Each structure stands twice: as C-alpha cells, then as structure tokens.
Amino acid sequence: MAGAITARFCQNVKEIMRSRGMTQSELGEALGVTHQTVSTMLCGKHSPTLDKVEEVAEALGIDAQALVMQHLMTSS
C-alpha cells in the first residue's frame, strides 16, 4: 500500500478504536493476532496487505475501501 493510504488506514483504525473504547488486545483477538502485531500495524512501520485491511475492516464492521480512502468522522 502506498504511504499516504497506509497512514490513512492507521489513522482511521485508531479513530474507530478510540471511539469504541477498543484496545489493541481486543482488535488483535478479533484478528487472531497479538496486540504487538496490531501495534506494529498501527504505527505504519509495515504496510498491511489487502487481505489484512479486509480482515480489520470486517472486525470493525466497516467497508474496507472507506477504511483506507476516507477521513472518517467519529464521535468521541
């Protein structure tokens, strides 16, 4: 994934998690990975694969395309 898209993905996932009070451990559990893996993914150090984007989107109940292409408006 391109840098700007990865950054948008990371920002959107963090915003959704924050708005829902979801921890990295909880997202990791939903994805079948550790919280360390979620942390690495959300730091933008490594671009997630398209399959992983789809898995994250499904775990969060949001469209994968929206997750990487838009600024999400979440209420805090």
C-alpha positions as CSV (number, residue, x, y, z in Angstrom):
1,M,0.0,0.0,0.0
2,A,1.2,3.5,-0.7
3,G,2.4,5.6,2.2
4,A,-0.5,8.0,2.3
5,I,-3.0,5.2,2.1
6,T,-1.2,3.3,4.9
7,A,-1.2,6.5,7.0
8,R,-5.0,7.0,6.4
9,F,-5.7,3.3,7.3
10,C,-3.7,3.6,10.5
11,Q,-5.4,6.9,11.5
12,N,-8.9,5.6,10.7
13,V,-8.4,2.3,12.6
14,K,-7.1,4.3,15.6
15,E,-10.1,6.7,15.5
16,I,-12.6,3.9,15.3
17,M,-10.9,2.0,18.1
18,R,-10.8,5.2,20.3
19,S,-14.5,6.0,19.6
20,R,-15.5,2.4,20.6
21,G,-13.2,2.2,23.6
22,M,-11.5,-0.8,21.9
23,T,-8.0,-1.8,22.9
24,Q,-5.2,-3.2,20.6
25,S,-5.6,-6.5,22.5
26,E,-9.3,-6.6,21.6
27,L,-8.7,-5.9,18.0
28,G,-5.9,-8.5,18.0
29,E,-8.2,-11.1,19.5
30,A,-10.7,-10.4,16.7
31,L,-8.0,-10.8,14.1
32,G,-6.3,-13.7,15.7
33,V,-3.0,-11.8,16.3
34,T,-1.2,-10.4,19.3
35,H,-1.6,-6.8,20.5
36,Q,2.1,-6.3,19.4
37,T,1.1,-7.2,15.9
38,V,-1.7,-4.6,16.0
39,S,0.7,-2.0,17.4
40,T,3.2,-2.6,14.7
41,M,0.4,-2.4,12.0
42,L,-0.9,0.9,13.5
43,C,2.5,2.5,13.8
44,G,2.6,2.4,10.0
45,K,6.0,0.6,10.1
46,H,4.8,-2.0,7.7
47,S,2.0,-1.7,5.1
48,P,-0.8,-4.1,5.8
49,T,-1.7,-6.5,2.9
50,L,-5.1,-6.0,1.2
51,D,-6.2,-9.2,2.9
52,K,-5.3,-7.8,6.3
53,V,-7.1,-4.5,5.5
54,E,-10.2,-6.5,4.7
55,E,-9.9,-8.5,7.9
56,V,-9.5,-5.3,10.0
57,A,-12.5,-3.7,8.2
58,E,-14.6,-6.8,8.9
59,A,-13.6,-6.9,12.6
60,L,-14.5,-3.2,12.9
61,G,-17.7,-3.5,10.9
62,I,-16.7,-1.0,8.2
63,D,-16.2,-1.1,4.5
64,A,-12.5,-1.8,3.6
65,Q,-12.4,0.9,0.9
66,A,-13.7,3.6,3.3
67,L,-11.2,2.5,5.9
68,V,-8.3,3.3,3.5
69,M,-9.6,6.1,1.3
70,Q,-11.6,8.5,3.5
71,H,-11.2,10.6,6.6
72,L,-13.8,9.0,9.0
73,M,-15.9,11.2,11.2
74,T,-16.2,9.6,14.5
75,S,-17.7,11.0,17.6
76,S,-15.5,10.8,20.7
